[in-house]
């Protein structure tokens, strides 16, 4: 038994929008993280920009 039509559409739209984004937002990181700590995120791809807000 498949997904109901509206859930199938929502899932498809979610998958499509996920492929259009190349950003990873991570919250609740420690303020004293250093560049070498960013290696934890290497498996998600190359980090081109890191923004830290307080």
Legacy VTK file of the C-alpha trace (Angstrom):
# vtk DataFile Version 3.0
C-alpha trace
ASCII
DATASET POLYDATA
POINTS 54 float
0.000 0.000 0.000
1.520 3.326 -1.049
1.402 6.737 0.500
-1.798 8.772 0.192
-1.531 11.202 -2.732
-1.015 14.328 -0.594
1.778 12.695 1.451
3.421 11.382 -1.716
3.360 14.907 -3.209
4.767 16.434 -0.016
7.555 13.848 0.105
8.430 14.472 -3.559
8.505 18.258 -3.052
10.680 17.832 0.031
13.165 15.648 -1.854
13.276 18.117 -4.747
13.905 21.107 -2.485
16.597 19.182 -0.620
18.533 18.646 -3.837
18.357 22.358 -4.680
20.089 23.465 -1.491
23.786 23.281 -0.785
23.632 24.739 2.711
23.878 22.956 5.999
22.638 24.802 9.052
23.935 23.565 12.376
22.724 25.039 15.643
23.893 24.846 19.247
27.605 24.635 18.486
30.054 25.706 21.135
31.336 29.245 20.744
34.941 28.143 21.122
34.970 25.816 18.107
38.086 26.150 15.990
38.788 25.421 12.339
39.919 21.854 12.988
36.555 21.155 14.661
34.883 21.892 11.334
36.403 18.667 9.966
33.453 16.908 11.602
31.304 18.288 8.791
33.622 17.203 5.953
31.442 14.179 5.175
28.712 16.589 4.058
30.989 18.291 1.532
33.454 21.123 1.272
32.903 24.066 3.597
33.125 27.270 1.609
31.726 29.608 4.218
31.166 29.423 7.953
29.061 32.024 9.736
28.865 32.191 13.493
26.236 34.336 15.169
25.862 35.053 18.835
LINES 1 55
54 0 1 2 3 4 5 6 7 8 9 10 11 12 13 14 15 16 17 18 19 20 21 22 23 24 25 26 27 28 29 30 31 32 33 34 35 36 37 38 39 40 41 42 43 44 45 46 47 48 49 50 51 52 53
